[in-house]
Amino acid sequence: MDLILAVIPAAPMVADSKGALPLHYAAQQGHAAVAARLLAAAPTTAMMPTVEGRLALHKAAMNGHTTIVEQLL
């Protein structure tokens, strides 16, 4: 993760065609350490919704990842 961020600092802000950011995917899959690193690199991504209007918080909560929910609150 650190190497990716060193080479491509804007990586946390790059969305796919559905508007999902790396933070959305980390939250959805329960990767708490990755989510924490992405939040540290780009805190504003926590408030960026997908095309469907879902935040990373929604993705974490819908999949039962309480550690990430706490990180995002």
N, C-alpha and C positions, 0 to 999 in steps of 0.2 A: 504494500500500500504506500509506504513512504517513498519507494522508488518511483512509482507511478506519479505521485504528487510532485516529486522533485522534477521529473521530466515534463509532466503536463499539469501545471498548477491549476488550470481551469477544469480538470477532469470532474470534480464534484458537481460542476454546474452544467454538464453536458447531458441533455435529455434525449431520450429516444423518441420515436414517432408518436408514442402515447403520452409524452410529457413526463415520463418516469425518469427520475434521476438515480444515480448510484445509491443515494440514501434510501430511496423508496425500495429498491431491491434488497439492500442490507436489512432494512426493517422488516420486510415481508418474509425473508428467509431466516431471521433471528440471529444475524451476525452482529452481536452487540459491540464487539471490539472494532469492527469495521465501521459500524454506524457512529461510534464515538469519535473515531479518527476523521470521518467525513464531516461530522458536525464541527469539530475543532478547525478543520480547514475552511469550511464554508457554512457558518452558522445560519445564514439566511435561507439555506435550502430546506430547513425544517418547516418553513412556511410557504413553500412552493408546491402547488397542487399539480396533480396529473391532469390530463385532458378530462378525465371523469370527475375531477374535483376532489380527489383524495390526497391527503397529506401523508407523509411517512408515518405520522402518528396513527392514522387510520389503518395503514397496512400492518403495522406492528400489532395494534389492538385486535384487528380482525383475525390475526393468526396466533394470538395468545402469547406474544413476546413481551411480557411485562417489564423485563429489564430495559428494553428499548423504549417502551412507553414512558417509563420513569425518566430516561435520558432526555426524551423529547419534551417533557412537561416543564 
